[in-house]
Amino acid sequence: MHLEALLTTLASDTSCDSDVLGNIIEAKLIVEKNPDLSNIWNNDGFLPLHLATMHGQRKMTLFLLSVTRNEGEVGATLMRFAINVGFYDLALDLLGGNPKLAWKDFSPLEVMAQQHSAFPSGTCFNIWKCFIYTC
């Protein structure tokens, strides 16, 4: 298997946390062997960083973020995926590092508004949580 394909597979793996931890170790070894692999776009126009974020793999996303060059479209696409999967802290960090992302191709607020679970009022609560939320 080519190293690029392996890194892409590791980034998009949707298995449990213990497997993801193992994959991060493997990904570190692969990136140590060839640091440019984390910056290679796949045929669909995504980096391994985008795939990890798109699949909600937080640990892998943070690792790949530390080894991927964050230029242009990388940040805008990454921020959209981060918001979609609920990594709001990551999206905020990206926005803080590059405020122009707020006006790049989409509005982060608009994407968040489409996520009903992003706001407590869009979440179904039991009786006690409703009581606490209204206080």
Secondary structure, 3 states (H helix, E strand, C coil): CCHHHHHHHHHHCCCCHHHHHHHHHHHHHHHHHCHHHHHCCCCCCCCHHHHHHHCCCHHHHHHHHHHCCCCCHHHHHHHHHHHHHCCHHHHHHHHHHCHHHHHCCCCHHHHHHCCHHHCHHHCCCCHHHHHHHHC
